[in-house]
Amino acid sequence: MKSTFVVPDGLEPAQRRSDALAPGDRMPSHNPMCFGCGPDAPNGLHLDARAGEGMAITGEMLVEPHFEGGPGMIHGGILSSAFDEIMGMNVMLMGVTAVTAVLDVDFAKPIQLGSRLRFSTEILGTQRRKIYVRAVAHLIDGDGNSGGDTGEEVGGAHGLFIIVDPSVHFRESRAKSQFASPEFGA
Ligand SMILES: CCCCC/C=C\C/C=C\C/C=C\C/C=C\CCCC(=O)SCCNC(=O)CCNC(=O)[C@H](O)C(C)(C)COP(=O)(O)OP(=O)(O)OC[C@H]1O[C@@H](n2cnc3c(N)ncnc32)[C@H](O)[C@@H]1OP(=O)(O)O
């Protein structure tokens, strides 16, 4: 994978929260209408994410016909959104609220509509409020074999997430959401 994103040396290891989900458990959606993970978002990605070992998680999604960019191909913004979402969900393992400051995506290979993608993502470490995350996307083979990253690697990403106080960060916007829960300052 090619990237110009710089991960600083000397990161602190990220700490998994004591009550984090067990490996293999489905990661809950943080908002039913979230474009990335919300089950009720009508045109959303419907990413299905599972907790992994350590500071890692995995996720899967189907490249639906309405995710088209070039003829028969996924739109680059859709793949970017999927990386943003899956890395954001990864940060949930730490039990903090963080927002994306930088998203760096390597569109390594074309991805056709109808493909199934498997994401693997891991928190690399932290530095004060900064959380560095790395992800890769593989095709799942046509037999539905999602047990491992056996398919072709088609993309990669880095994310820099910044820990925020949700009661401050979402103070003005949360009234616009039907689903803002108390931790967002409701
Ligand atoms: C879809 C939205 C979901 C939101 C989720 C939130 C909570 C949900 C709960 C659970 C989450 C579960 C799943 C999440 C799923 C998906 C996640 C998607 C996340 C998003 O999609 S979210 C939307 C896009 N996102 C934004 O809407 C952010 C707009 N933005 C800002 O709100 C500010 O910009 C902020 C807060 C980022 C920083 O502002 P600030 O004032 O708090 O902090 P400050 O500037 O002091 O930076 C502190 C340190 O970060 C370094 N730093 C900052 N920016 C940098 C950059 N660009 N490059 C390199 N370093 C940077 C500084 O250099 C300093 O570093 P140092 O410690 O070394 O000094």
The ligand as an SDF file (V2000), in Angstrom:
LIG
                    3D

 69 71  0  0  0  0  0  0  0  0999 V2000
  -20.1130   10.4090   11.5120 C   0  0  0  0  0  0  0  0  0  0  0  0
  -19.8710   11.3020   12.6670 C   0  0  0  0  0  0  0  0  0  0  0  0
  -19.8040   10.5480   13.9220 C   0  0  0  0  0  0  0  0  0  0  0  0
  -19.2410   11.3740   15.0060 C   0  0  0  0  0  0  0  0  0  0  0  0
  -18.8860   10.3600   16.0040 C   0  0  0  0  0  0  0  0  0  0  0  0
  -18.7300   10.9020   17.3510 C   0  0  0  0  0  0  0  0  0  0  0  0
  -19.0670   10.1490   18.3920 C   0  0  0  0  0  0  0  0  0  0  0  0
  -19.7710    8.9060   18.1790 C   0  0  0  0  0  0  0  0  0  0  0  0
  -19.4860    7.9330   19.2480 C   0  0  0  0  0  0  0  0  0  0  0  0
  -18.9290    6.8110   18.9380 C   0  0  0  0  0  0  0  0  0  0  0  0
  -18.3080    6.7750   17.6400 C   0  0  0  0  0  0  0  0  0  0  0  0
  -18.5320    5.5220   16.9810 C   0  0  0  0  0  0  0  0  0  0  0  0
  -18.2550    5.3930   15.7190 C   0  0  0  0  0  0  0  0  0  0  0  0
  -17.7630    6.5480   14.9690 C   0  0  0  0  0  0  0  0  0  0  0  0
  -17.9090    6.2460   13.5860 C   0  0  0  0  0  0  0  0  0  0  0  0
  -17.4310    7.0020   12.6320 C   0  0  0  0  0  0  0  0  0  0  0  0
  -16.5370    8.0770   12.8990 C   0  0  0  0  0  0  0  0  0  0  0  0
  -16.6300    9.1080   11.8140 C   0  0  0  0  0  0  0  0  0  0  0  0
  -16.0130   10.3040   12.4200 C   0  0  0  0  0  0  0  0  0  0  0  0
  -16.1960   11.4850   11.5770 C   0  0  0  0  0  0  0  0  0  0  0  0
  -16.2270   11.4430   10.3850 O   0  0  0  0  0  0  0  0  0  0  0  0
  -16.3210   12.9410   12.4140 S   0  0  0  0  0  0  0  0  0  0  0  0
  -16.7280   14.1010   11.1100 C   0  0  0  0  0  0  0  0  0  0  0  0
  -15.5560   14.7440   10.4530 C   0  0  0  0  0  0  0  0  0  0  0  0
  -14.6970   15.4660   11.3820 N   0  0  0  0  0  0  0  0  0  0  0  0
  -15.0390   16.6550   11.8750 C   0  0  0  0  0  0  0  0  0  0  0  0
  -16.0950   17.1800   11.6620 O   0  0  0  0  0  0  0  0  0  0  0  0
  -13.9970   17.3060   12.7350 C   0  0  0  0  0  0  0  0  0  0  0  0
  -13.9940   18.8140   12.5260 C   0  0  0  0  0  0  0  0  0  0  0  0
  -12.7990   19.3770   13.1830 N   0  0  0  0  0  0  0  0  0  0  0  0
  -12.8150   19.7530   14.4620 C   0  0  0  0  0  0  0  0  0  0  0  0
  -13.8470   19.7570   15.1270 O   0  0  0  0  0  0  0  0  0  0  0  0
  -11.4970   20.1470   15.0420 C   0  0  0  0  0  0  0  0  0  0  0  0
  -10.5940   20.5350   14.0760 O   0  0  0  0  0  0  0  0  0  0  0  0
  -10.8630   19.0090   15.9100 C   0  0  0  0  0  0  0  0  0  0  0  0
  -11.8160   18.5960   17.0370 C   0  0  0  0  0  0  0  0  0  0  0  0
  -10.5320   17.7800   15.0160 C   0  0  0  0  0  0  0  0  0  0  0  0
   -9.5460   19.4970   16.5140 C   0  0  0  0  0  0  0  0  0  0  0  0
   -9.7830   20.7540   17.1080 O   0  0  0  0  0  0  0  0  0  0  0  0
   -9.4230   21.0660   18.6310 P   0  0  0  0  0  0  0  0  0  0  0  0
   -9.4260   22.5580   18.7860 O   0  0  0  0  0  0  0  0  0  0  0  0
  -10.2610   20.2610   19.5470 O   0  0  0  0  0  0  0  0  0  0  0  0
   -7.9760   20.4810   18.8220 O   0  0  0  0  0  0  0  0  0  0  0  0
   -6.5640   21.0790   18.3660 P   0  0  0  0  0  0  0  0  0  0  0  0
   -6.6400   21.8910   17.1190 O   0  0  0  0  0  0  0  0  0  0  0  0
   -5.9300   21.6870   19.5800 O   0  0  0  0  0  0  0  0  0  0  0  0
   -5.7520   19.7290   17.9920 O   0  0  0  0  0  0  0  0  0  0  0  0
   -5.4510   18.7380   18.9750 C   0  0  0  0  0  0  0  0  0  0  0  0
   -4.2540   17.9970   18.4280 C   0  0  0  0  0  0  0  0  0  0  0  0
   -4.6030   17.4330   17.1410 O   0  0  0  0  0  0  0  0  0  0  0  0
   -3.7460   17.9540   16.1230 C   0  0  0  0  0  0  0  0  0  0  0  0
   -4.5240   18.1430   14.9110 N   0  0  0  0  0  0  0  0  0  0  0  0
   -5.7620   18.6590   14.8040 C   0  0  0  0  0  0  0  0  0  0  0  0
   -6.1540   18.6780   13.5340 N   0  0  0  0  0  0  0  0  0  0  0  0
   -5.1240   18.1640   12.8250 C   0  0  0  0  0  0  0  0  0  0  0  0
   -4.9090   17.9330   11.4470 C   0  0  0  0  0  0  0  0  0  0  0  0
   -5.8530   18.2270   10.5510 N   0  0  0  0  0  0  0  0  0  0  0  0
   -3.7460   17.3900   11.0650 N   0  0  0  0  0  0  0  0  0  0  0  0
   -2.8000   17.0570   11.9660 C   0  0  0  0  0  0  0  0  0  0  0  0
   -2.9500   17.2540   13.2890 N   0  0  0  0  0  0  0  0  0  0  0  0
   -4.0900   17.8070   13.6950 C   0  0  0  0  0  0  0  0  0  0  0  0
   -3.2120   19.2520   16.6790 C   0  0  0  0  0  0  0  0  0  0  0  0
   -2.0020   19.5950   16.0660 O   0  0  0  0  0  0  0  0  0  0  0  0
   -3.0720   18.8910   18.1560 C   0  0  0  0  0  0  0  0  0  0  0  0
   -1.9190   18.0840   18.2900 O   0  0  0  0  0  0  0  0  0  0  0  0
   -0.8670   18.2110   19.5010 P   0  0  0  0  0  0  0  0  0  0  0  0
   -1.4570   17.4600   20.6640 O   0  0  0  0  0  0  0  0  0  0  0  0
    0.3610   17.5510   18.9870 O   0  0  0  0  0  0  0  0  0  0  0  0
   -0.7140   19.6530   19.7790 O   0  0  0  0  0  0  0  0  0  0  0  0
  1  2  1  0
  2  3  1  0
  3  4  1  0
  4  5  1  0
  5  6  1  0
  6  7  2  0
  7  8  1  0
  8  9  1  0
  9 10  2  0
 10 11  1  0
 11 12  1  0
 12 13  2  0
 13 14  1  0
 14 15  1  0
 15 16  2  0
 16 17  1  0
 17 18  1  0
 18 19  1  0
 19 20  1  0
 20 21  2  0
 20 22  1  0
 22 23  1  0
 23 24  1  0
 24 25  1  0
 25 26  1  0
 26 27  2  0
 26 28  1  0
 28 29  1  0
 29 30  1  0
 30 31  1  0
 31 32  2  0
 31 33  1  0
 33 34  1  0
 33 35  1  0
 35 36  1  0
 35 37  1  0
 35 38  1  0
 38 39  1  0
 39 40  1  0
 40 41  2  0
 40 42  1  0
 40 43  1  0
 43 44  1  0
 44 45  2  0
 44 46  1  0
 44 47  1  0
 47 48  1  0
 48 49  1  0
 49 50  1  0
 49 64  1  0
 50 51  1  0
 51 52  1  0
 51 62  1  0
 52 53  1  0
 52 61  1  0
 53 54  2  0
 54 55  1  0
 55 56  1  0
 55 61  2  0
 56 57  1  0
 56 58  2  0
 58 59  1  0
 59 60  2  0
 60 61  1  0
 62 63  1  0
 62 64  1  0
 64 65  1  0
 65 66  1  0
 66 67  2  0
 66 68  1  0
 66 69  1  0
M  END
$$$$
